[in-house]
């Protein structure tokens, strides 16, 4: 581990009474090597020294986004700061109203467990799991806090999180000397609107509110009406477990014993390990980063349906103090399809089959056949209506308002989704042999929709909130939809449609080559008739529309690299255009991974590695990537962690490995 600078927290007077056998000796299965940080991240007062807070964030005491680690039970999510504060928790689903939202406003709820006084901290995920272990060092001892969202037993190794107890586990263990630990529990359900009264119970606290209740199982008698506090001194070999459980109205409410907390943590560790052992088979370059990204993508998968969320958070800004703040806790068809691509590097038959079955049910193939567009995002349970609204009582991260829930992109037309879905189906065709007739008809309808709608303008991959345009990327992905459907024709029993699909594919190719190429820019442009560059043009060689040695493809990659690289050395999405929003944004990490991928295909191995490593180095100390990176200072921006960024890492690493293997015969 890398030593981390000392951190000081001043805590007011608190009281504690230990109840029964609350402090236990550490069992053997919970011991083991200290967690190894993936990269050094010194902290002072909770903030990384290499990534200072922008001026706009200081007044609201926002922590850098890089300060957080993700917990997931494949249904809901939490973010934990380096100092042991849980500042974001949504249960029972990713898109549920938050229980803790200090991430967006200091008054919107948190739960910390950390040493009293001055301490240093370092952390990492426990081997091949999404269980976080943070080691605190004080003047008197060493304490580890192990955090997890509990999952049930994973007997097959394939599907993780189908049945979960909706419980956040926190186990405190003293490994050297002794240390005094402080606990502060401040639930604020419904995005901080509710300040519920805390009712003492034998073995913990009960917190009831409108849509359900929270039960905190605690070895301490925590005191306080809306914020409960307590302290506990642990000596070497002792531990204390906490469990916060969500129960719906009418659901069973039961406090957990220390033994049950320990068993649940062990079960959760075993479940993640068995999933990783069966699914994580990639052995190419950057193996550890690829495997971690695979686990993050699995953590962002809503197990009951197979939907994949773009990120587990809302309204973390793309520009500090600006309006580019969105709710990403929904399943974008594009992101989910890309996720299946990335997971296929390690094999994922359970996830692939579940996703396509869910999408076929949710998207209504009959509607597509009647000429309707495919909706571009859904709730994780298949909800269609996701109307956007603002939470004006929240200050936002770093003063970035508005805070939004819901996402009006569900109303947009984005034609690229046909290609992304069919491309995922084509890549995973060996794992889709159990698709029923409805599922096959759904994929056929996607190809027909691409053939019928490709001439129409849309809002594009970047979901601009200005007028629709004829985006080159949207046309490209309609071409991909038809190309992959032709390759799937036998599996889909669709041979009769192939001539029509082939004819439409050739017409789209001709249109892109004639109207998508800008002589002035010397590259494929953002939209038909435009001279502006867009990083999504990097997908032309990646999808196989152009050969890697095609002169136009090479010119486009060179132009993107030259003109869209920002001060950070990372790629921005597009040249400045009217996208319907005020302000600037950071470099988009997915685009840098696209560039690395394209360079690898073109045989530019050294350049591909350089671009890849610059983007991958933006991960925080536990390996998580945000959506964007600030042009100056390298601060992480946008919702976190971001599925697209981890997808880009996996696919680019795989492409570089394949290219290097081919170069060596």
ABEGO torsion letter per residue (X at the ends): XBBBBBBBBBBBBBBBBBBEBABBBBBAAABEBBBBBABBBBBBGGBBAABBBBAAAAAAGBBBAAABBBBBAGABBBBBBAAGBBABBBOABAABBBABAAAABAAAEBBBBBBBEBBBBBBBBBEABABBBBBBBBAABBBBBBBBBBBBBBAAGABBGABBAGBBBBBBBBABEBBBBBBBBBBBBGGGABBBBBBBBBGEBBBBBAAEBBBBBBABBBBEAABBBBBBBBBBGBBBBBBBBBBBBGBBBBBBBAAAAAAAAAAAAAAAAAAAAAABABABBGAAAAAAAAAAAAAABBAAAGBBBABABBGBBABBGBABBBBAABBBAAAAAAAAAAAAAAEBAAAAAAAAAAAAAAAGAAAAAAGBBBBABBBAAGBABABBBBBAABAEBGGBOBBBBEBAAAABBBAAAAAAAAAAAAAAAAAAAABBAAAAAAAAAAAAAAAAAAABBBAEAAGBABBBBBBAAAAAAAAAAAAAAAAAAAAAGAAAAAAAAAAAAAAAAAAAAAAABBAAAGBBBABBGBABBBAAAAAAAAAGABBAABAAAAAAAAAAAAAABBAAGBBBABBBBBAGBBEBBBBBAAAAAAAAAAAAAAGBAAAAAAAAAAAAAABBAAGBBBABBBABGGBBBEBOBBAAAAAAAAAAAAAAAAAAAAAAX
